[in-house]
C-alpha cells in the first residue's frame, strides 16, 4: 500500500515538499512504511516563528475565557475522533489500542484542565511603603514558545504543552519527534477546524540538529518546553543560552523500584510489572530497575517472573498487554545491554530475545525480560533502558537503596514499597528525586506536577505549577497622588 502523505501546518496553511527531504514513518509492529512527511525547510521554520510572533499579542489580548473556549472546542473534536486517533497512535508508536485510548483521554484532560485553569490565574497587590501608591505584580505570557515532543506519547505531549501555553496567552510552534510526526499533523486538522487564529499554533517537522536547533536558538523564541533525553536537554540548554530563553525541560530518568523487607510482596510484584512494561517500557517514569531487600529477594523474584509470564505480547491493535518497541535502533541498544550484562555475570531468567512465531519476524519486538544477579555498576543499572527489560539488584535495607538512588544524576522518579511509616517520611525528605510513588504503581494525575531534579530537568509540567512556568511576572510601582 502506498504511504499516505502528511503535511506540516504553518500560519494556518498546509505545507509540503519544500525542503525536498522526506521522513518515512514506520509501523513498529511490522516494519511497513505507512506514511511520509516532508521535512520543513529552515525558511519555513523561520516563517512559523514569525507567524507566532505576529499572532501573539492579539491572542494575549483575548479574554482568557475566549482562549479557554478554543481549548474546549479542541477537546470536543478529540472526543468525536477518539478511535481514529487511538488507531493512529498504535500504527505510529506501537502502544496497545487500550493504551492509545487512554492517551487520547489524557490529551483531553490536559487541555480541559488548562482551560479550567484560565479563570484561576492570580496576580497580587502588596502594601506600598508610601501613601497614595500601589505595588502590584502581574503575570504575563512569554510570547513565542516552542514545544518539542518525545516519541513515546505523540498526542498527549502536544496537549500537555499547548494547553498551558495557549491559556496563558502564549503562541507555540510545535515540533514532534521525527519518529512520530503523523499524529501531530492530524491534530493540526482539528486546530484548523476549530478556527484557532492563524499563527497561534504551527507545526514543523525535522531533526534536532537543524530544525530543532533553529527553533531553540532563534531570537524570537522566548521559552522552550521539551520532553526528551538528558543529552537533548543539555543541547537545548546551550542553544537557548544566548537569548536567555525560558526553559521547561523534562529529561531522562532511571527510576528505581525499591522493595523493603516489610513490603506487601504481592502488591509490590503487581506494581513492579505494570510500572515496567507499560508502553513496552517506554515511559520516562517507568520502573527501570528493582532494588529489593535480600531477605525477600528470592520470593519477590519468583512471584515477579510468574506475573510477567502472563503478559500477552502481540498485535497492538488486538487485546494484548504489550506491543513492540518503537525504534529498531533502540531495540538493538537494549539487546546489546542485556547481552553485555549476561557476559558480566547477570542471569537472564526470562526473555532476552525476539518472540517466537511468524507474526514477530518483522517489526521491533522484544520479549518481557528479567535479569537477576545484576550489580549496581553495570549498564542495565547505569543507563536508561526505555524498553521491556527489568534488572534486579539485591540490597541490604533502606540505607543502601537511598545511597544508590542519591548517587545518581538522573533523578526523575522512584518507587518505594514499605509499611514502615518512619521510613516513608524519611524518604520524602531524603530521596533526591522529582517524584516518589509510595506503595503505588505508575500513575500521572493532571493536577500533579511532573518534574526532575539534577540532570533530569528544570521546571516541570502539569497542574498549577506547570501552568505557572508559562507566565512571567511584571512588577508595577504606581503613584496615584
Secondary structure as GFF3:
##gff-version 3
##sequence-region A 1 481
A	DSSP	beta_strand	4	6	.	.	.	ID=ss1
A	DSSP	beta_strand	8	10	.	.	.	ID=ss2
A	DSSP	beta_strand	13	15	.	.	.	ID=ss3
A	DSSP	beta_strand	22	26	.	.	.	ID=ss4
A	DSSP	beta_strand	33	38	.	.	.	ID=ss5
A	DSSP	alpha_helix	42	61	.	.	.	ID=ss6
A	DSSP	alpha_helix	64	80	.	.	.	ID=ss7
A	DSSP	alpha_helix	82	93	.	.	.	ID=ss8
A	DSSP	alpha_helix	97	117	.	.	.	ID=ss9
A	DSSP	three_ten_helix	118	120	.	.	.	ID=ss10
A	DSSP	beta_strand	124	126	.	.	.	ID=ss11
A	DSSP	beta_strand	133	141	.	.	.	ID=ss12
A	DSSP	beta_strand	144	148	.	.	.	ID=ss13
A	DSSP	alpha_helix	156	167	.	.	.	ID=ss14
A	DSSP	beta_strand	171	175	.	.	.	ID=ss15
A	DSSP	alpha_helix	182	193	.	.	.	ID=ss16
A	DSSP	beta_strand	201	204	.	.	.	ID=ss17
A	DSSP	pi_helix	208	212	.	.	.	ID=ss18
A	DSSP	alpha_helix	213	217	.	.	.	ID=ss19
A	DSSP	beta_strand	223	227	.	.	.	ID=ss20
A	DSSP	alpha_helix	230	239	.	.	.	ID=ss21
A	DSSP	beta_strand	246	250	.	.	.	ID=ss22
A	DSSP	beta_strand	255	259	.	.	.	ID=ss23
A	DSSP	alpha_helix	265	277	.	.	.	ID=ss24
A	DSSP	three_ten_helix	278	281	.	.	.	ID=ss25
A	DSSP	beta_strand	287	293	.	.	.	ID=ss26
A	DSSP	alpha_helix	297	308	.	.	.	ID=ss27
A	DSSP	alpha_helix	328	343	.	.	.	ID=ss28
A	DSSP	beta_strand	347	350	.	.	.	ID=ss29
A	DSSP	three_ten_helix	358	360	.	.	.	ID=ss30
A	DSSP	beta_strand	369	372	.	.	.	ID=ss31
A	DSSP	alpha_helix	379	382	.	.	.	ID=ss32
A	DSSP	beta_strand	389	395	.	.	.	ID=ss33
A	DSSP	alpha_helix	398	406	.	.	.	ID=ss34
A	DSSP	beta_strand	410	411	.	.	.	ID=ss35
A	DSSP	beta_strand	413	417	.	.	.	ID=ss36
A	DSSP	alpha_helix	421	430	.	.	.	ID=ss37
A	DSSP	beta_strand	435	438	.	.	.	ID=ss38
A	DSSP	beta_strand	453	454	.	.	.	ID=ss39
A	DSSP	beta_strand	457	458	.	.	.	ID=ss40
A	DSSP	alpha_helix	463	468	.	.	.	ID=ss41
A	DSSP	beta_strand	471	479	.	.	.	ID=ss42
###
